[in-house]
Amino acid sequence: MSYAVVNPATGETIKTYPTITDADLQAAIASADETHRGWSRSSTVAERAALIRRVSELHTERRRELAEIIVREMGKTIEQAYAEADFAADIYGYYADHAADFLKDEPVPLLAGEGSAVIRRSSLGVLVGVMPWNFPYYQVARFAGPNIIIGNTILLKHAEQCPESAAAIERIFLDAGFPEGAYVNLYATHDQIATVIADPRVQGVSLTGSERAGAAVAEVAGRHLKKVVLELGGSDPFILLSTDDLDGAAQAAVDARLDNNGQSCNAAKRFIVADEYYEPFLEKFTAKLAEVETGDPTSAETLLGPLSSLKAAEGLDEQVKRAVEHGATLVHGGARDGAFFQTTVLTDISPENPASKEEFFGPVAQVYRASDEADALRIANDIPFGLGSYVYTTDAEQAMRVADQIEAGMVFVNGVLMDGAELPFGGVKRSGTGREMGRLGADEFVNKKLIRVG
């Protein structure tokens, strides 16, 4: 394993970084543990929140530098890279604003007896985060922001292709005034991370990534009785049951599919359309997707950059070809040029087609015809994943009825790209366990200590 910045748009290896030595890894764990035992326990919530607010401000002040880094590392278009840096700043700011409320004592009304009872929230200790390449700043913010305010200390292993952004984040925490050991970047191997999770000084692990990575981390965490939060894959349904604006719904579908060059866990990936709208939606949706061409991710005019790596593009190419071999119709696209992948539309995907159960991480859309609401729900839920979902309907009662029956951690009605720092993020089934962001995200790695006074 090696950490390296490889520009997916050009294939150029810009810089490589050595992995951490075992001795330095032990020193990093010791530093995080010592900082938790000392600084975390002696500092107040208000003091830690003030430092996180400075982290937020530095993300804003350095947004250009941060954005340019991830364009190089994983091919994100420059405008979306700016937006990610801004969103990370918003998340840190949100937790700075709400930390006192989230961590205040929670009284428990007594059923019998005299005295009082409260739940007091406090830190667990050292946590390890294993973060992905697709949102290098946003993913870290939603894990590190609340947990450092709580008083936990962070060991952060970023993706091997994001060493420069990983270093930039650690520098921001240090420049904001956090002590050494509060947030530590690790250029660690997978075996070294298993060692970290097993270490008795480490109290929990949060991973965002693939099912395979999640299973591996959960296995190690389970063996050592460590708290774990997993945000894994998704193949989110976009259910169109009725609309007064088909053009708008089709454009929303395009926006939801192409977010982050199509490499977003909770992007809409399967478009399930009521029979009466199917043909006109497919025509409009395909036409709008076809208008979006790949281009230089450093240009503000580019809407679709390369995939994160040549390997990712080759894998997506194999998936599309396998889907067609099993009976899917290639309505549009399917072409690959290096790490660039053309917008693609697949239809006629049967339940027996492997594509119906897979996540396509790139600008590939599957479109399904549904005979009615019940059929749409059947298709939507016939998937191992359960992360997010989208419902378009003009019937408010139907919206709530369908939302109740979708097997997912999140449902967005009549809108896409509506994530917010205040909204919890997470899924069910093979999409993971636990929640990040919002109040729920600040309640995962805490000791909810009961104090009962007689």
C-alpha positions in Angstrom: 0.0 0.0 0.0 1.2 3.5 -0.8 -0.3 7.0 -0.3 -0.1 9.0 -3.5 -1.7 11.9 -5.3 -2.5 10.6 -8.8 -4.5 13.1 -10.9 -7.3 11.0 -12.5 -7.8 13.6 -15.3 -4.2 13.2 -16.5 -2.9 10.0 -14.9 0.1 11.9 -13.5 1.5 10.8 -10.2 2.1 14.1 -8.5 3.5 13.0 -5.1 3.8 9.9 -3.0 3.9 9.7 0.8 5.4 7.0 3.0 3.2 5.0 5.3 3.7 5.4 9.1 6.2 3.2 10.9 4.9 0.9 13.6 6.9 2.9 16.2 5.4 6.2 15.0 1.9 4.6 15.0 2.3 3.6 18.7 3.5 7.1 19.5 0.4 8.5 17.7 -1.9 6.3 19.8 -0.1 7.3 23.0 -0.4 11.0 22.1 -4.1 10.8 21.4 -4.6 8.8 24.7 -2.5 11.3 26.7 -4.4 14.3 25.2 -7.7 12.7 26.1 -6.7 12.0 29.7 -5.3 15.5 30.1 -6.5 18.2 27.8 -9.9 16.7 27.0 -10.8 16.2 30.6 -9.5 19.6 31.8 -11.0 21.7 28.9 -14.7 22.7 28.8 -17.3 22.1 26.1 -17.2 25.9 25.4 -13.5 25.9 25.0 -13.5 23.0 22.6 -16.5 24.4 20.7 -14.5 27.7 20.2 -11.6 25.8 18.7 -14.0 23.9 16.4 -15.4 27.2 15.3 -11.9 28.3 14.3 -11.6 25.0 12.3 -14.8 26.1 10.5 -13.4 29.5 9.8 -10.1 28.1 8.5 -12.0 25.9 6.0 -13.6 29.1 4.7 -10.4 31.0 4.6 -8.5 28.2 2.8 -11.4 27.1 0.6 -9.5 27.7 -2.6 -6.4 25.7 -1.5 -8.6 22.9 -0.1 -10.7 22.8 -3.3 -7.7 22.6 -5.6 -6.2 19.8 -3.6 -9.2 17.4 -4.1 -9.6 18.3 -7.8 -6.0 16.9 -8.1 -6.6 14.0 -5.8 -9.9 12.5 -6.9 -11.2 14.6 -9.9 -14.0 16.5 -8.2 -15.1 19.5 -10.4 -13.8 22.7 -9.0 -17.2 24.2 -8.2 -18.3 21.1 -6.3 -14.9 21.1 -4.5 -15.6 24.7 -3.3 -19.1 23.6 -2.2 -17.6 20.7 -0.2 -15.1 22.9 1.6 -18.0 25.3 2.4 -20.2 22.4 3.7 -17.5 21.1 5.9 -17.2 24.6 7.4 -20.9 24.6 8.0 -20.8 21.3 9.8 -18.1 22.4 12.2 -19.9 25.7 12.7 -23.2 23.8 13.4 -21.6 21.7 16.2 -19.9 24.7 17.7 -23.2 26.5 17.8 -25.1 23.5 19.4 -22.5 21.8 21.5 -23.8 23.2 24.8 -27.3 22.1 24.1 -26.4 18.7 22.8 -24.2 17.9 25.9 -26.3 19.5 28.7 -27.5 17.2 31.5 -30.8 15.4 30.6 -33.1 15.1 33.7 -34.9 11.7 34.1 -38.3 12.0 35.8 -38.4 9.5 38.7 -41.3 7.1 39.0 -40.7 6.5 42.7 -38.3 7.6 45.4 -36.8 11.0 46.3 -33.9 12.9 44.9 -33.0 13.3 41.2 -31.5 11.5 38.2 -29.7 12.9 35.1 -28.0 11.6 32.1 -24.6 13.3 31.7 -22.8 12.9 28.4 -19.0 12.6 28.4 -16.3 11.4 26.1 -15.3 7.7 25.5 -11.6 8.3 24.7 -9.6 7.8 21.5 -11.5 7.1 18.3 -10.3 6.0 15.0 -11.9 7.2 11.8 -11.4 5.5 8.4 -12.6 7.9 5.7 -13.2 7.6 1.9 -11.9 9.6 -1.0 -15.2 10.8 -2.5 -15.8 13.6 0.0 -12.4 14.2 1.7 -13.4 17.1 3.9 -17.1 16.6 4.4 -16.8 13.0 5.6 -14.1 14.0 8.2 -16.1 17.0 9.4 -19.2 15.0 10.3 -17.1 12.5 12.3 -14.5 14.7 13.8 -16.5 17.8 14.5 -19.0 16.5 17.1 -16.6 14.0 18.6 -13.8 16.4 19.4 -16.3 18.8 21.0 -17.5 15.9 23.1 -13.9 15.4 24.2 -12.9 12.4 22.3 -9.6 12.5 20.5 -9.2 11.4 16.8 -6.9 9.2 14.9 -7.8 9.6 11.2 -6.8 7.2 8.4 -7.8 8.8 5.1 -8.0 7.1 1.7 -4.7 6.3 0.1 -5.4 8.7 -2.7 -6.1 11.6 -0.4 -2.8 12.2 1.4 -2.7 15.9 0.6 -6.2 16.7 1.8 -5.5 14.5 4.9 -2.5 16.6 5.8 -4.4 19.9 5.1 -7.1 18.9 7.6 -4.6 18.0 10.3 -2.8 21.3 9.7 -6.1 23.2 10.1 -6.8 21.5 13.5 -3.3 22.5 14.7 -3.5 26.0 13.4 -6.9 26.4 15.1 -5.2 25.8 18.4 -5.9 22.2 19.2 -3.0 20.4 21.1 -1.0 17.7 19.5 -2.9 14.4 19.9 -6.4 15.9 19.6 -6.5 15.2 15.9 -3.8 12.9 14.3 -3.5 12.1 10.7 -2.3 8.5 10.0 -0.8 7.3 6.7 -1.5 3.8 7.9 -1.9 0.4 6.2 -5.0 -1.8 6.6 -3.1 -4.1 8.9 -1.9 -1.1 11.0 -5.5 0.1 11.4 -6.5 -3.4 12.6 -3.8 -2.9 15.2 -5.2 0.5 16.2 -8.7 -0.8 16.6 -7.5 -3.7 18.8 -5.5 -1.3 21.0 -7.2 -1.1 24.5 -6.6 2.7 24.5 -8.9 3.0 21.4 -12.6 3.1 22.3 -14.4 3.2 18.9 -14.2 3.3 15.2 -16.2 5.0 12.5 -15.8 3.9 8.8 -17.3 5.3 5.6 -16.6 3.1 2.7 -17.4 -0.1 0.9 -19.3 -3.1 2.3 -16.1 -5.1 2.2 -14.2 -2.5 4.2 -17.1 -2.2 6.6 -17.3 -5.9 7.2 -13.5 -6.1 7.8 -13.5 -3.2 10.3 -16.7 -4.5 12.1 -15.1 -7.9 12.5 -12.0 -6.5 14.2 -14.1 -4.1 16.3 -16.4 -6.9 17.3 -13.5 -9.1 18.4 -12.3 -6.4 20.7 -15.7 -5.1 21.8 -15.4 -1.7 20.3 -18.2 0.6 19.4 -18.5 1.0 15.6 -20.4 3.3 13.2 -20.5 2.3 9.6 -21.7 4.3 6.6 -21.5 2.0 3.6 -22.8 1.8 0.1 -26.2 2.7 -1.4 -28.3 2.3 -4.5 -30.9 4.8 -3.7 -34.3 4.8 -5.5 -35.8 7.9 -7.0 -39.5 7.1 -7.2 -41.6 9.3 -9.5 -45.3 8.7 -9.0 -46.8 12.0 -10.1 -45.7 15.5 -11.0 -46.9 18.8 -12.4 -43.5 19.5 -13.8 -41.9 16.6 -15.6 -39.0 18.7 -16.9 -38.2 19.7 -13.4 -38.4 16.2 -12.1 -36.1 15.0 -14.9 -33.6 17.7 -14.1 -33.7 16.9 -10.4 -33.0 13.3 -11.4 -30.0 14.3 -13.4 -28.7 16.5 -10.5 -29.2 13.6 -8.1 -27.3 11.2 -10.3 -24.4 13.3 -11.3 -23.5 14.7 -7.9 -19.8 14.3 -7.3 -19.3 12.8 -10.8 -21.9 10.2 -9.8 -19.7 9.0 -6.9 -21.9 9.7 -3.9 -23.2 7.0 -1.6 -26.7 8.6 -1.3 -27.0 9.7 -4.9 -30.1 8.6 -6.7 -29.1 5.6 -8.8 -32.3 3.7 -9.6 -35.1 5.7 -11.2 -38.5 4.0 -10.7 -41.2 5.7 -12.7 -45.0 5.2 -12.7 -46.2 3.6 -16.0 -48.0 6.7 -17.3 -44.8 8.9 -16.9 -42.2 6.3 -17.9 -41.8 7.0 -21.6 -41.8 10.8 -21.4 -39.5 10.8 -18.3 -37.1 8.4 -20.0 -36.9 10.6 -23.1 -36.4 13.8 -21.1 -34.0 12.3 -18.6 -31.8 10.7 -21.2 -31.7 13.9 -23.3 -30.7 16.0 -20.3 -28.0 13.4 -19.3 -26.7 13.3 -22.8 -26.2 17.1 -22.8 -23.6 16.7 -19.9 -20.2 15.9 -21.3 -17.0 15.1 -19.4 -14.4 17.9 -19.2 -11.5 19.4 -17.3 -12.4 19.4 -13.6 -10.4 22.5 -13.0 -12.8 24.5 -15.2 -15.8 26.2 -13.6 -17.8 25.3 -16.7 -17.3 21.6 -16.2 -20.3 19.6 -14.8 -18.8 16.1 -15.0 -15.1 15.3 -14.4 -13.3 12.0 -14.3 -14.0 9.2 -11.9 -11.6 9.0 -9.0 -9.2 6.7 -10.7 -8.5 4.6 -13.8 -9.3 1.5 -11.7 -12.7 3.0 -10.7 -13.6 3.7 -14.3 -12.5 0.3 -15.5 -14.6 -1.3 -12.8 -17.7 0.7 -13.8 -17.1 -0.2 -17.4 -17.2 -3.9 -16.4 -20.4 -3.5 -14.5 -22.2 -1.8 -17.4 -21.0 -4.5 -19.9 -22.1 -7.2 -17.4 -25.5 -5.6 -17.1 -26.0 -5.6 -20.9 -24.8 -9.2 -21.1 -27.6 -10.1 -18.7 -30.3 -8.4 -20.7 -30.2 -4.7 -19.9 -30.8 -2.2 -22.7 -28.1 0.4 -23.1 -30.2 3.5 -24.0 -27.4 6.0 -23.9 -23.6 6.2 -23.2 -21.4 3.5 -21.9 -18.1 4.8 -23.3 -15.0 5.2 -21.3 -11.9 7.4 -22.0 -9.3 6.7 -19.4 -10.8 7.7 -16.1 -13.6 9.7 -17.8 -16.9 7.9 -18.2 -19.8 9.0 -20.3 -23.2 9.6 -18.8 -25.1 6.3 -19.2 -28.7 5.1 -19.1 -29.8 1.4 -18.6 -33.3 0.0 -18.9 -35.0 -3.4 -18.9 -33.1 -4.6 -15.9 -34.7 -7.8 -14.6 -34.5 -8.9 -10.9 -32.2 -11.7 -12.1 -29.7 -9.2 -13.6 -26.7 -8.6 -11.2 -27.1 -4.9 -11.9 -30.4 -4.8 -10.0 -28.6 -5.5 -6.7 -25.3 -3.6 -7.3 -24.2 -0.1 -6.6 -22.9 1.8 -9.7 -20.4 4.4 -8.5 -20.4 6.8 -11.4 -22.7 8.5 -13.9 -24.8 5.4 -14.7 -28.5 5.5 -14.2 -30.9 2.6 -14.1 -34.5 3.3 -15.1 -37.4 1.0 -14.1 -41.1 1.0 -15.0 -43.6 0.6 -12.2 -47.2 -0.4 -12.7 -48.4 1.4 -9.5 -47.3 2.6 -6.1 -47.0 -0.9 -4.7 -44.9 -2.1 -7.6 -42.7 1.0 -7.2 -42.1 0.1 -3.5 -41.4 -3.5 -4.4 -38.7 -2.4 -6.8 -37.3 0.2 -4.5 -36.9 -2.2 -1.6 -35.6 -5.2 -3.6 -32.0 -4.2 -3.0 -29.5 -5.1 -0.2 -28.9 -1.5 0.5 -31.0 1.0 2.5 -29.2 4.4 2.7 -31.3 7.2 1.1 -34.3 7.5 -1.2 -36.3 10.1 -3.1 -40.0 10.3 -3.7 -41.7 12.7 -6.2 -45.5 13.0 -6.0 -48.2 15.6 -5.9 -50.2 13.7 -3.3 -49.1 14.6 0.2 -50.7 11.6 1.8 -49.1 9.3 -0.7 -45.7 10.9 0.0 -45.9 10.0 3.7 -47.4 6.6 3.0 -44.5 5.7 0.6 -41.9 7.3 2.9 -43.1 5.0 5.7 -42.7 1.9 3.6 -39.3 2.6 2.0 -36.5 0.5 3.6 -34.0 3.3 4.0 -32.4 5.5 6.6 -33.4 8.7 4.8 -36.3 9.8 2.6 -36.4 13.1 0.7 -39.7 14.1 -0.8 -40.0 16.4 -3.9 -36.4 17.5 -3.7 -32.8 16.3 -4.1 -29.4 17.5 -2.7 -31.1 18.6 0.5 -28.6 17.3 3.0 -27.8 19.6 5.9 -25.5 19.8 8.9 -28.6 19.5 11.1 -30.0 16.4 9.4 -28.9 12.9 10.5 -27.2 10.8 7.9 -27.1 7.0 7.8 -28.8 3.8 6.6 -30.1 0.4 7.3 -29.6 -3.1 5.8 -26.1 -3.4 4.2 -25.8 0.4 4.1 -24.5 0.5 7.6 -25.2 1.2 11.3 -25.4 4.4 13.3 -25.9 8.0 12.3 -23.7 11.0 11.6 -24.5 14.7 11.5 -27.3 16.4 13.4 -28.0 15.7 17.0 -27.9 12.0 16.4 -24.4 12.3 15.1 -23.3 13.8 18.4 -24.8 11.0 20.4 -22.9 8.0 19.0 -19.5 8.0 20.7 -20.5 9.2 24.2 -20.8 7.8 27.7 -24.4 8.4 28.6 -23.8 8.2 32.3 -26.6 8.0 34.7 -26.2 10.0 37.9 -28.9 9.1 40.5 -29.0 11.1 43.7 -31.1 9.9 46.6 
